[in-house]
Amino acid sequence: MKSINTFYFSIVVIISVFACYASYKLDEISKQEPVTEKVIEYVYVESDPEVITEYVYLPSTQEFYRTFTDREAWCLMDLGMREGANQGVIGQCWIMYTALCRAEAYGMSIEEVWSSSAFESSMGMSGKTPNEDCKKALALIEEGWIPKPLWFRAGKYHDFGVPLCQYKDHCFSTK
């Protein structure tokens, strides 16, 4: 009986110690100052800052510049005239770039694309003398014009590919 009373007494003492300790900690926490947000300090400059200009000359190369053989340039301009003589500079750029992207995508030469079945419907109009728009379009292509069309169609987009843009009556698509 004495051991049971000692056990209960020990339990009561332990619970009392924990209660006192918890009360002490809660009181300590309540006395802490509340956390405030950081205050942004502004620095006012009363005079104009001194501007220091330093020029650094870096050698540059045009990574996107293309060079075409005479035959490749002729094929691109012929294709531009066959398919888009009425499309202006931008329309002919799109047509030429479509041929370049198709050559890259399918591992073909520009001449193979020029004579491919994709462009055979306009083959009867081949050999036109390039107009000024066509020459400007080729110059833009050589300088690095970047969109990635693979197909174009007059009037509406193809059922395949992702529509890229429409310029005048041609709709250009990519993969």
ZIFEN-V724833 format. One record per helix or strand. SS is the DSSP state (H for helix, E for strand). FROM is the first residue (numbers start at 0). TO is the last residue. If there is no record, write none. Layout:
ss=SS from=FROM to=TO
ss=SS from=FROM to=TO
This chain:
ss=H from=1 to=29
ss=H from=69 to=83
ss=H from=87 to=105
ss=H from=109 to=113
ss=H from=116 to=124
ss=H from=131 to=142
ss=E from=150 to=153
ss=E from=161 to=166
ss=E from=169 to=173
